[in-house]
Amino acid sequence: MMKIDDLEQELAGGYRLDYDATLELMRTTSDDELCALAGRLRTRYRGKRFDTCSIMNARSGRCSEDCKWCAQSKYHKTAIDVYPLVDEQTARKEARYHADKGVRRFSLVTSGRTLTGGETERICSIYRRIASETDIALCASLGLLDREQLRRLRESGVRRYHCNLETAPSFFPSLCSTHTTEQKLRTIAWAREAGLEICCGGIIGLGETEEQRVEFALAVRDTGAVSIPVNVLNPIPGTPLENLPPLTDSEVLRTMAMMRIVHPEADIRLAGGRNRIKHLEARLFACGVSASIVGDLLTTAGSDIDTDRRVLKNMGFEL
């Protein structure tokens, strides 16, 4: 393994780590060295800019998929709220609220495998109204859509599509049997074909190994994602993963740093599970993280927007 300073220069020149080199880096580099390198790369490629986004749970519960971590699956007995597709007025109000708070991006997120034709038109109508009323950037996370649905979203003002790989392709089948990584990759390819940017990440702490975290990072890189949300599992009572032990602080820090090193130019985004790593956030912001979801996060309480803005500004970030 080359020295850290040499690696940094190679990365700046366009070199990108493969699986073996990334794994060796993880096995031979201390927490401090890894995080320091990630922090310098963040500064080189993202500067002091910090990207914020908000998400709205636009349809909740009764999901047909059996993802073992998810409170919204119909296969699990959880205390999740269940409701159909949100109405236009409520979605517009939520978007305006976040725009007025200075949040950069807004996304509707729906439970379920995909949208029907009628639901697609309703969602597109909502996005058209939001685009006409605010200047907040629009994103969408609506499942395994097809080419035509993604094209219609793009025409409605959506500029970025979110579809997580969730974990390493080799590990995913042990966590979900109702859809595949290949189906996710197909949707992502169609989204890119439609002219949409890609937001793609996943969840750590699902029981995966360090090797699988590296595999996951490299698989995400192949999607061309410009935004990589990293969730830390918040085990939900009633799901098959409710009793999984939490990751150590070192595992969280090292994984976030590794994501930055593998993706020097992308936004590495804190996402779900922030309540479990609140004590680490200052260190995470210093070691490669350049973005975050703010506000309430789907099925668990999020982070107060005003508090986030104050903390980030005090750390010297530009919002």
C-alpha positions in Angstrom: 0.0 0.0 0.0 1.4 3.4 -1.0 1.9 6.1 1.7 -1.1 8.3 2.6 0.5 11.4 1.1 1.2 9.6 -2.2 -2.3 8.1 -2.3 -3.8 11.5 -1.9 -1.8 12.9 -4.8 -2.7 9.9 -6.9 -6.4 10.4 -6.1 -6.1 14.0 -7.0 -4.7 12.9 -10.4 -7.6 10.7 -11.1 -6.6 7.4 -9.7 -9.4 5.4 -8.1 -9.0 2.6 -5.6 -10.2 -0.9 -6.6 -11.6 -3.5 -4.2 -8.2 -5.0 -3.1 -6.6 -1.6 -2.6 -9.5 -0.2 -0.7 -9.6 -3.3 1.6 -5.9 -3.0 2.2 -6.2 0.7 3.0 -8.9 -0.2 5.6 -6.8 -2.9 7.1 -3.5 -0.9 7.4 -4.6 2.6 8.2 -5.5 4.0 11.6 -8.8 5.8 12.3 -7.0 9.2 12.6 -5.1 8.7 9.3 -8.2 7.5 7.4 -10.4 10.3 8.6 -7.7 13.0 8.1 -7.3 11.9 4.4 -11.1 11.9 3.9 -11.3 15.4 5.4 -8.6 16.7 3.0 -10.4 15.1 0.0 -13.7 16.7 1.1 -12.0 20.1 1.3 -10.3 19.6 -2.1 -13.4 18.5 -4.0 -16.3 20.1 -2.0 -14.7 22.9 -0.2 -16.8 24.4 2.6 -20.0 23.9 0.8 -22.6 21.7 2.7 -25.6 20.3 0.9 -28.9 19.9 2.7 -32.0 18.0 1.6 -35.3 17.1 3.2 -37.6 14.2 2.5 -41.3 13.7 2.9 -42.9 10.3 3.6 -45.5 10.7 0.8 -47.0 7.2 1.2 -46.5 5.0 4.3 -46.8 1.4 5.1 -48.2 -1.8 3.5 -45.1 -2.2 1.4 -45.1 -5.3 -0.7 -41.3 -5.8 -0.3 -39.8 -7.9 2.5 -36.7 -5.9 3.3 -35.6 -7.1 6.8 -34.7 -3.7 8.2 -37.8 -1.7 7.1 -40.7 -0.7 9.3 -43.0 -0.2 6.3 -43.0 -3.8 5.0 -46.3 -5.6 5.3 -44.4 -8.6 6.4 -43.4 -7.0 9.7 -45.5 -6.1 12.7 -44.5 -2.5 13.5 -46.2 0.6 14.9 -45.7 2.5 11.6 -48.4 5.0 10.5 -50.2 3.7 7.4 -51.6 6.2 4.8 -52.1 6.5 1.1 -50.4 8.9 -1.3 -50.2 12.4 0.1 -52.5 15.1 -1.3 -51.1 18.0 -3.3 -51.8 20.7 -0.8 -49.9 18.9 2.0 -46.9 18.2 -0.2 -46.7 21.8 -1.5 -46.9 23.1 2.1 -44.1 20.8 3.2 -41.9 21.8 0.2 -42.5 25.5 0.9 -41.6 25.1 4.6 -38.2 23.6 3.8 -37.5 26.1 1.0 -38.2 28.9 3.4 -35.8 27.3 5.9 -33.0 27.4 3.3 -32.9 23.7 2.6 -31.4 23.0 -0.8 -33.4 20.0 -2.0 -36.8 18.4 -1.4 -37.9 14.8 -2.2 -41.1 12.8 -2.0 -40.5 9.2 -0.8 -43.1 6.5 -1.2 -43.4 3.0 0.3 -44.0 0.2 -2.1 -42.3 -1.3 -5.1 -43.4 1.3 -7.6 -46.2 3.6 -8.7 -49.3 3.0 -10.8 -50.0 5.1 -13.8 -52.5 7.2 -11.9 -50.1 7.7 -9.0 -47.4 8.8 -11.4 -49.6 11.5 -12.8 -50.5 12.7 -9.4 -46.9 12.8 -8.3 -45.8 14.6 -11.5 -48.6 17.2 -10.9 -47.4 17.8 -7.4 -43.8 18.3 -8.6 -44.9 20.7 -11.3 -46.7 22.9 -8.8 -43.8 22.9 -6.4 -41.4 23.8 -9.2 -43.7 26.8 -10.1 -43.9 28.0 -6.5 -40.3 27.5 -5.1 -36.7 27.4 -6.2 -35.9 24.3 -4.1 -34.2 21.6 -6.1 -36.5 18.6 -6.6 -35.6 14.9 -6.1 -37.7 11.8 -6.0 -37.5 8.3 -4.4 -40.4 6.3 -5.7 -39.2 2.8 -6.1 -38.5 0.7 -9.2 -39.9 3.0 -11.9 -39.8 2.3 -15.6 -38.3 4.4 -18.4 -41.5 6.3 -19.2 -42.2 7.2 -15.5 -38.7 8.5 -15.1 -38.9 10.6 -18.2 -42.2 12.1 -17.0 -40.6 13.0 -13.7 -37.8 14.7 -15.5 -40.3 16.7 -17.5 -42.1 17.7 -14.2 -39.1 19.4 -12.8 -37.4 16.6 -10.9 -33.6 16.7 -11.4 -32.3 13.8 -9.2 -33.5 10.3 -8.6 -32.8 8.3 -5.5 -32.6 4.5 -5.5 -30.4 2.9 -2.8 -28.4 -0.3 -3.4 -28.7 -0.6 0.4 -25.7 -2.9 0.9 -23.2 -5.1 -1.0 -24.7 -7.0 -3.9 -23.4 -10.3 -2.4 -25.3 -9.6 0.9 -28.5 -8.1 -0.4 -30.3 -11.4 -1.2 -30.0 -12.4 2.5 -31.9 -9.2 3.5 -34.6 -9.1 0.8 -36.2 -11.7 -1.5 -38.8 -9.7 -3.3 -36.5 -7.7 -5.6 -32.9 -7.7 -6.6 -29.8 -5.5 -6.9 -30.0 -6.0 -10.7 -33.5 -4.5 -10.7 -32.3 -1.5 -8.8 -29.4 -1.0 -11.2 -31.8 -1.2 -14.1 -33.9 1.6 -12.6 -30.8 3.7 -12.0 -29.7 3.2 -15.6 -33.1 4.3 -16.9 -33.0 7.4 -14.6 -29.6 8.4 -16.0 -31.0 7.8 -19.5 -33.8 10.2 -18.7 -31.3 12.9 -17.8 -31.6 12.6 -14.0 -28.7 12.8 -11.6 -28.3 9.8 -9.3 -28.6 9.6 -5.5 -27.6 6.1 -4.4 -26.3 4.8 -1.1 -27.5 2.4 1.6 -27.4 1.3 5.2 -24.5 0.2 7.4 -25.0 -2.0 10.4 -27.2 -4.6 8.7 -24.8 -7.4 9.8 -22.4 -6.9 6.9 -18.7 -7.5 7.1 -16.0 -4.9 6.4 -15.3 -6.6 3.1 -19.0 -6.2 2.2 -18.9 -2.5 3.1 -16.0 -2.1 0.6 -18.0 -4.1 -2.0 -21.0 -1.8 -1.4 -18.9 1.3 -1.8 -17.5 0.1 -5.2 -20.9 -0.9 -6.4 -22.3 2.5 -5.6 -19.4 4.1 -7.5 -20.4 2.2 -10.6 -23.9 3.9 -10.6 -22.3 7.3 -11.2 -24.0 8.7 -8.1 -23.4 12.4 -7.3 -25.0 12.0 -3.9 -24.4 9.0 -1.5 -26.7 8.8 1.5 -25.3 6.6 4.2 -27.9 5.4 6.8 -26.9 3.9 10.1 -29.3 1.1 11.0 -31.9 2.1 13.6 -33.3 -1.3 14.5 -37.1 -1.1 14.5 -39.1 -3.3 16.9 -41.0 -5.8 14.9 -38.5 -6.2 12.1 -36.2 -9.2 11.8 -33.2 -6.9 12.6 -34.6 -5.4 15.7 -31.9 -7.1 17.9 -28.8 -6.4 15.9 -26.0 -4.8 17.9 -25.0 -1.3 16.9 -21.8 -0.5 15.1 -18.9 0.8 17.1 -18.0 4.5 16.8 -14.8 3.4 15.0 -16.8 1.4 12.4 -19.1 4.4 11.6 -16.2 6.8 11.3 -14.1 4.5 9.2 -17.0 3.6 6.9 -17.8 7.3 6.2 -14.2 8.1 5.6 -13.9 5.1 3.2 -16.9 6.3 1.3 -15.3 9.7 0.8 -12.0 8.1 -0.3 -13.7 5.8 -2.8 -15.9 8.7 -4.1 -13.7 11.9 -3.8 -16.1 14.1 -5.8 -19.5 13.0 -4.6 -21.5 14.3 -1.7 -21.3 11.9 1.2 -24.6 12.4 3.0 -25.7 11.6 6.5 -29.1 10.1 6.3 -31.2 7.9 8.6 -30.1 6.9 12.1 -28.6 10.2 12.9 -30.1 9.9 16.4 -27.8 6.9 17.0 -24.6 8.8 16.0 -25.4 12.3 17.2 -22.3 12.3 19.4 -20.1 11.6 16.4 -21.5 14.2 14.0 -18.8 16.9 14.6 -16.1 14.2 13.8 -18.0 13.0 10.8 -18.3 16.5 9.4 -14.6 16.8 9.8 -13.8 13.5 8.0 -15.4 13.6 4.7 -19.2 14.1 5.1 -20.4 17.0 3.0 -24.2 16.7 3.1 -27.1 15.6 5.2 -30.8 15.0 5.2 -32.4 17.4 7.7 -35.8 17.5 9.3 -37.9 14.4 10.1 -36.6 11.2 8.5 -39.3 8.9 7.3 -40.2 6.6 10.2 -37.8 7.9 12.9 -37.3 11.4 14.3 -34.9 13.5 12.4 -32.8 16.5 13.4 -34.0 20.0 13.9 -33.2 22.1 10.8 -32.4 25.3 12.7 -30.0 23.4 15.1 -28.3 21.7 12.1 -27.8 25.1 10.3 -26.4 26.7 13.5 -23.9 23.8 14.1 -22.8 23.7 10.5 -22.3 27.4 10.3 -20.3 27.4 13.5 -18.1 24.8 11.9 -17.4 27.1 9.0 -19.6 25.4 6.4 -21.4 27.4 3.7 -25.1 26.4 3.4 
